[in-house]
Amino acid sequence: MALTRDFKDTIKDRVARDPSFSEELLKEGIECLLTGDVDTGKAVLRDYINATIGFDALGTATDRSPKSLMRMFSPKGNPQARNLFEIIAHLQQREGIHLKVQTVR
């Protein structure tokens, strides 16, 4: 399902107005991945990247092609764990946070 430009603009505007929203968006995307909802996790992370750093700057920072990164986070993308975790580590560093996994029963 393609996102409308309006939705992308809405996310970008919200991130600009509310810095804590970008952190929550990153956390939500990673939590979705960890719970097995990979498609939603990739979609949320794609929205986060578009609203914050952008794929061009992320590609430069991680020495990867922006087009390759866009494919990784596309609905049919299947990123290798090594690449995905490297991107997540960079996004955490950029956001100034360090996420930890916590056991909950």
C-alpha positions in Angstrom: 0.0 0.0 0.0 1.6 3.3 -1.1 1.5 6.1 1.3 0.1 9.4 0.1 2.3 12.5 0.1 0.0 14.1 2.6 0.7 11.3 5.1 4.5 11.6 4.6 4.3 15.4 5.1 2.2 14.9 8.2 4.8 12.7 9.8 7.6 15.0 8.8 5.7 18.0 10.2 5.0 16.2 13.5 8.7 15.2 13.8 9.7 18.9 13.3 7.2 20.1 15.9 7.7 17.3 18.5 11.3 15.9 18.8 10.1 13.1 21.2 7.8 11.9 18.4 10.8 10.9 16.2 12.3 8.9 19.1 8.9 7.1 19.7 8.7 6.4 15.9 12.1 4.8 16.0 11.3 2.7 19.1 8.0 1.6 17.6 9.6 0.4 14.4 12.3 -1.6 16.2 9.7 -3.1 18.6 7.6 -4.2 15.7 10.7 -6.0 14.2 11.4 -7.6 17.5 7.9 -8.9 17.9 7.9 -10.4 14.4 5.8 -7.8 12.7 8.5 -7.2 10.1 6.4 -5.5 7.5 5.0 -2.9 9.9 8.5 -2.4 11.4 10.0 -1.7 8.0 7.2 0.7 7.2 7.6 2.6 10.4 11.3 2.8 10.0 10.9 4.0 6.4 8.6 6.7 7.7 11.1 7.6 10.4 14.0 7.8 7.9 12.0 9.9 5.5 11.0 12.3 8.2 14.4 12.7 9.8 17.7 11.9 8.1 16.4 10.9 4.7 17.8 8.0 2.6 20.5 10.1 0.8 22.1 11.2 4.1 21.7 7.7 5.6 23.3 6.2 2.5 26.3 8.5 2.9 26.6 7.8 6.7 26.4 4.1 6.2 28.3 3.8 2.9 25.3 2.3 1.2 23.4 3.3 -1.9 20.2 5.2 -1.0 18.3 3.1 -3.6 19.5 -0.1 -1.8 18.4 1.3 1.5 15.0 2.2 0.1 14.6 -1.4 -1.3 15.6 -2.8 2.2 12.7 -1.0 3.8 10.2 -1.5 0.9 7.3 -3.9 1.4 9.1 -6.6 -0.6 12.5 -5.8 0.9 14.3 -8.5 2.8 17.3 -6.9 4.5 20.1 -9.1 6.0 20.2 -8.9 9.7 23.8 -7.5 9.6 22.6 -4.6 7.4 19.5 -4.0 9.4 21.2 -3.8 12.7 23.9 -1.5 11.4 21.2 0.9 10.2 19.4 0.6 13.5 22.6 1.3 15.4 23.3 4.4 13.3 19.7 5.7 13.8 20.0 5.2 17.5 23.2 7.1 17.6 21.8 9.9 15.5 18.7 10.1 17.8 21.0 10.1 20.8 19.4 7.1 22.4 20.4 3.5 23.2 17.6 1.0 23.2 17.7 -2.0 25.5 15.8 -5.2 25.3 13.9 -6.0 28.5 12.3 -9.3 29.4 8.6 -9.1 30.2 6.4 -12.1 31.2 
